Amino acid sequence: TQLLEQSPQFLSIQEGENLTVYCNSSSVFSSLQWYRQEPGEGPVLLVTVVTGGEVKKLKRLTFQFGDARKDSSLHITAAQPGDTGLYLCVGAAQGGSEKLVFGKGTKLTVNP
Amino acid sequence: DSGVTQTPKHLITATGQRVTLRCSPRSGDLSVYWYQQSLDQGLQFLIQYYNGEERAKGNILERFSAQQFPDLHSELNLSSLELGDSALYFCASSPLDGPGEQYFGPGTRLTVT
């Protein structure tokens, strides 16, 4: 069974702090997506990473795909209350859509 | 706004009943995915359709079924409802057939009493 372990599960920080969340697996993924979900709403796609070692930046968010395409990280600089939400990583393994693997998410709270 | 619409937003029904949830994908997307999200679980993939055909099945119960129509909208039918079926149900669409980035709708919150 393929698993995506996200850590930490919960994170509560003050506005202005930096943070990193991790997404790890023993499986290789052809691509990996990060989503942010706010309470009662659907997940919103933030980024897709495809190439091992790839780094993508989205304003204050930096996403990295591991060289072996088994892990990924999301770093947020100078967090703001608007960053609060559930961050989900989703790995796409080789094969059909049944090969989508979901992490359980990191619930981030940024306090003003 | 992802461009994916879901109706209804909220649904309250009794055990043993049957309900239908509806999803319209983004314009041009041929794939529709259905997911269940309950408080103690993450997103659980249920089923995927691509251009009217079932493509992949996840943890979908036999009491649940889905279909995608020629106009590409999709319906998820839940029958013989149990208390444990209470959850948020999301649909997502994608231009791709295989796994990749998806665009999620706002969800339907189902409460079974």
Interface residues (C-beta under 8 A of the other chain):
Chain A: S30 S31 Q33 Y35 G40 E41 G42 P43 V44 L45 T48 L88 A92 A93 G95 G96 S97 E98 K99 L100 F102 G103 K104 G105
Chain B: S2 V4 S31 Y33 G42 L43 Q44 F45 Q48 R55 A56 K57 G58 L88 F90 A92 G98 P99 G100 E101 Q102 Y103 F104 G105 P106 G107 R109
